[in-house]
Amino acid sequence: MKKLTTNDGVNILIDVIKNNRRHRDYERVTKIADKMKSLITGENMDSLMRRFDRRESEKMFEQRKEITCHVTSTVCQSLIEPEYKIPRSNGVRRILKYMDDNENTMLGNFNEILGKFWGDNSLDKYLNTRWIDLTNLDPNSFIVFEWDEFNNKRERANPYPFEVSSHEAVYYQFENNLLQYLVVMNEYETGVGGIPEKIQPKDEKIPPNSLSSEILKKYTIYFKGYSIVFQQLSVNANPPMPPVDYDKFEGESGYVDISGKIYEVSTYQSKLKDIPALRVGFRYDPVTRGRTCVPPIWNAVPILMKTVKSNSELDLTMALHVHAQRLQYVPECPNDKCTGGRLPDGKTVCGVCKGSGTAEVPTSAQEMIKLKMPRDKEEMLPLDDIVKYVTPDVALVEFLAKYIERLSAQCKEAVYNSEIFSRQQIAETATGKNIDLQNVYDALYPMAEAFSYMWEKSIGLIADITQMRKGLIFSYTFSKDFKMKSMSELIMDLKTAADSRADGFVKQGIQTDIAQIMYTDDPIAFSRYMSKERFNPYSGKSREEVATIVALAPRNDFHVILWEMYGYIFEELEREFAKKKINFYELTYDKQWKAIEKKVNAKIKERADAEPRLELDEEQG
């Protein structure tokens, strides 16, 4: 597709507005979004329920909807929960640095921008949580990178995410799986949401945006280098210049009349080589031949829909049939004039029994049946003969409960090809059952690749928007083994590696995985650990191996002194560089090594100078 011009963008927007145009898969993607929102959140679940026409009236269907308490949101959450583990995997390799940035000044400035991407939260936090939610809720939504006005002579732009739902992404085009342009339609209420206050009402005495509420539309097209906005004006607005008919509109700004509605046209130059918009989804929909996406848990949706029906039947059965029925003999109405609930005239209802013809009986557990104590014991009636409770057969209830439980398990199997995340499997693992995690890793790996793509594209767009792309090196990769083992499992692996006399690099790798878990919430501490481990001369070796090496090496050996004074050297370097307001662990490898080498050589010289004095002292002994 040829590169779009601003005139092309204007013509596309006019066509979309005039003809209410939608992309070819609009109906399908919005239906998917509505269905997933209901299943995951539990809201508007009535839309997913169906009436059984042959045996259920409309009134009975309404009763069933009122009684049903849906459980799909709980099941969906258990399916989504493992996805949050992806960015916390020990198999992540994240690189973000600048070339020739010895003091990490540029990196610090860029990290500050990334740290405020999502309000007070960082880009990583946004992708770790919100992006994962959106892939399941609305995979055909878009994340648009926008920024407010700023003074480019004194400051940099501050990009932030603008989420565009599949309902709002009304028109777009992909070519060779690359987005060519995106048209977004938003609705706003008059006076809020960015409606321009500079447009005065026709009556100048009326303040702007003080008229009766209106729902106005705003259309935006994003393409390479530009974005164009058509903002609908209120019917009472008085634009500063007369609008022209859409077929006569020329230029990049002004006012245009489309089907009797006035729009203010504004063009913004982004100067970006890429469109600042990324589609959220990554799993392509075979129904649309890959033009659109479905959520990661899509395989479980048919089973979830069966759960909606079965759970509704269970709740209805429990509410209407599964309770004890009470049978009892009831005395006649105590009113002597009452005959079958009527007074002697045959028309008037008895005021005592209200027409029932029997005495009142208790209706709740807080009441009781009172019987007059007879004078003779022989006149007493067995209490079991007065009231009898009949309990229903619960076989159907047990069947429905087990069926729903099985459907929930099938949802996990459909998504992950495994029951690894069920309590039963965890218990079996604790007793020694060997469970293969490979199926789970295979299911999560496509999402991990999509996460890497979103992170790298986001970093690139933010760097371009803030004009900080030059010299930036960034990548985000996952190993195919997500290393989702617990601390106890890794410690057991380390013990096994030591007992089997595995090579040092094997033990070092396991120790690094353990450190990643320990310092999950403290990246600075993990960076400190990795720096120290990088320069540890005997990393991965056992205590016995280290003791043998030290015993055989010369006393002034460089590596022996580095190992003996390891903690002291690093503490000294931390303190010295901190006085210069420099974080030692953010320096390049070469600078760190030169500083360490200088410290060790100083200790070797100090020890060598001390040896003649020690020999002299021994001789003078």
Buried (B, 14 or more C-beta within 10 A) or exposed (E): EEEBEBEBBBBBBBBBBEEEBBBEBBEBBBEBBBBBBBBBBBEEBBEBBEBEEEEBEEEEBEBBBEBBEBBBBEBBEBBBEBBEEBBEBBBBEBEBBBEEBEBBEBBEBBEEBBBBBBEEBBBBBBBBBBBBBBBBBBBBBBBBBBBEEEEEEEEBBBBBBBBBBBBBBBBBBBEEEEBBBBBBBBEBEBBEEEBEEEBBBEEEEEEBBEBEEBEBBBBBBBBBBBBBBBBBBBBBBEBEEEBBEBEEBEEBEBBBBBEEBBBBBBBEEBEBEBBBBBBBBBBBBEEBEEBBBBBBBBBBBEBBBBBBBBBBBBBBBBBEEBEEEEEEEEEEBEBEEBBEBBBEEEEEEBEBBEBBBBBEEEEEEEEEEEEEEEEEEEEEEEEEEEEEEEEEEEEBBEEBBEBBEEBBBBBBBBBBBBBBBBEEBEEBEEEEEEBEBEBBBEBBBEBBEBBBEBBBBBBBBBBBBBEBBEEBEBEBBBBEBBBBBEEEEBBEBBEEBBEEEBEBEBBBBBBBBBBBBEBEEEEEBBBBBBBBBEBBBBBBBEEEEBEEBBEEBEEEBBBBBBBBBBEEBBEBBEEEBEEEEBBBBBBBEEBBEEBBEEBBEEBBEEEEEEEEEEEEEEEEE
